Amino acid sequence: CKDNPIVWYDVLSYLQQLHEEFVEQVGDRKIGWNFNPNFEARSQIGYSGLYNYGCTCYCNASMQQLYANPMVRKILLGMDLRKKFPYEEIQDEHSNQSQPPQTTSGGTEKQHDASNSIEEESDSTGEKKKVKKRSKMRSTVVYALQEMFTALQYSNRRTYVPNTFRQNYRTSEGNEIDVHEQV
C-alpha cells in the first residue's frame, strides 16, 4: 500500500473532498490558529446567532425575536426591494476608474460595487458611453434585515456578523449606532 501511487491518489482525493466540504460549510472566512470547527459550525439544533459588538445584545435579541416570528420573517424576506429602489442614472466624473467591466448577455457591459452599476450603452449613432447608475436599496435597514434573516436561516456558521445592519441602522439624529453604547 505504502508504495502504491493509486492508493496515495485515492487518499489525497479523499482528503481534498473533505477539505472542500469543510470550506463549503465554514465559508470563505479566514481561519485563525485557534479555529475549532465543532465550535464555529452552526449549532446542532439548527440555529445561528448574531455577533455581539459590545453593547448590542439588546438589539441582537430584538432582531432574533423578529426572526423567530415566522410571519414577520416571511413578509420581510418576501419584499422585493429592487422595485422600490430602482437604479437611477447619476452624473459622476470618476465613473471610468472602477474595476474592469463584465459583459452581460444583452451586449451591455456592467460593473458593480455595493450600490452602483456602471453600464456601457450604445446610443442611436452606435457610439458607446458609460452610464453610472445607483440604487439606495443596499443602504436601507430593510435590506440589512433581509441580509441578516437570510444568513440566520441559511448560514452554516454559528454566528452572523451584522455589519450591514450596524452601518444602515441610524439614530434619530441620523448617525450610525455606537456599538459601545447600549442600543
TAMOZI-V695020 format. One record per helix or strand of 2 or more residues. SS is the DSSP state (@ for helix, = for strand). FROM is the first residue (numbers start at 1). TO is the last residue. If there is no record, write none. Layout:
BEGIN
ss: [SS	SS]
from: [FROM	FROM]
to: [TO	TO]
END
This chain:
BEGIN
ss: [@	@	=	@	@	@	=	=	=	=	=	@	@	=	@]
from: [5	37	49	57	70	81	88	102	109	116	128	137	141	159	163]
to: [26	40	50	68	78	84	90	103	112	122	134	139	154	160	168]
END
